[in-house]
Amino acid sequence: MDTDAIIPARYLYTSDPADLAKHCMEDADPRFASEVRPGDVIVGGRNFGCGSSREHAPIAIKAAGVSCVIAASFARIFFRNALNVGLPILECPEAAERIQAGDIVEVSPGEGLIRNVTRGEEYRAAPLPEFMQRIVDCGGIINYVRERIESGKSRAC
């Protein structure tokens, strides 16, 4: 899934998360924005988020209410952009292969644990390094840095 499928270029006139969410996945699945629910998880294949380096793609996904993206692998720039905006992501080829649309999934990104409640299966992804998890916990890199500056502490959030 490339970034143009996540958020079509014709909507890049805005950086407003709510506007981007309305058009998230529009070309890949026209019903996505109206059917996604807070806490839903996206499961993708290899090189998820390939294409341009725009941060609009993970912003649109997060603003749509998606709690985590699980994929067999991520394009490196998407991986970094997702963390920068506070969107949890996990690389797990087994989960990407086994999870089907409609499965109930529970995710613990800090532990790298993915539970497919529907199938009674668990998958292991490499957990995010602690500092990356802190960035996600803060809601993104800007909040993380702001908290560090304001607190005067070496650790934020």
Secondary structure, DSSP 4 states (H G I P E B T S, - for coil): -BHHHHS-GGGTT---HHHHHHTTTTTT-TTHHHH--TT-EEEE-TTBTBS---THHHHHHHHTT--EEEES-B-HHHHHHHHHTT--EEE-HHHHHH--TT--EEEETTTTEEEETTTTEEEE-PPPPHHHHHHHHTTSHHHHHHHHHHH--SS--
